[in-house]
Amino acid sequence: QQSIMKFFKKSAREENNQKEKEGTSSSGNGAGNEFPTLAFPSISTADFQFNLDKASDIIVESAQDFLKRVDNVRLALVDLSDKSRIISLVREKVVKKGIDSNRFITFVGDITMLYSKGGLRCTVIANAANWRLKPGGGGVNAAIFKAAGEALDIATKGRAETLNPGSSVAVPLPSTSPLYQREGVTHVIHVLGPNMNPQRPNYLQNDYTKGCKILRDAYSSLFESFASVAC
Ligand code: AR6
């Protein structure tokens, strides 16, 4: 709660809006604003304790592969704080690889309020889910289920009961959902990433050979799901 409030302090909001209008943001949210955009959190790097440096490599490589293959779409990595380590790592690597800043952006904000508070239109958002696809539990999963209301829980149950690590499921959001009405979100894609937290199910015991493969599979499944609903 507190971090969300801190996050959306007026100055940050205005800065994002201004950058969006001018198209001058270093993260580049200008000319590509008309493309269908997927907003996604960094999968597995908070509650699931995945190594940030390895995760940032996988995010950038997976995004680059996807954007080479699919035109007229945009990806936006989102995190809550302007001190987000994963955002800085990804930004550096995106610049190094010369990825088009109109097609891959980083954005600081709450993924459930991107349009209303940040002026960023994202018709599809990703959720770092748990294997039972249950609401609550903390992190971005709790925030998305709360903002979307019961409609998301019902729609999710209609699509899948569980997820395997490395896979995703796209759920159309009913137009009655506040997230649809307020933010213009038409789909939520639940993704289950690799877990390096001994307190959570499917614990990988620090096996990063398996973990990196699962994280790559998770992003490739997420981006394919996005292409299938957006294109
Ligand atoms: N908006 C944008 N980014 C957010 C938000 C938000 N509202 N909330 C968190 N993040 P996490 P995981 C960022 O822990 O590591 C859940 O309880 C956060 O800073 O949500 O994949 C599920 O039920 C981080 O960068 O997901 C699972 O059991 C990123 O989202 C488990 O946690 C992912 O953090 C999944 O753990």
Residues whose N, C-alpha, C, O or C-beta is under 5 A from the ligand:
A	BS01	AR6	P41 S42 I43 S44 T45 A46 D47 F48 Q49 V78 D79 L80 G109 D110 I111 T112 A128 A129 N130 G136 G137 G138 G139 V140 N141 A143 G193
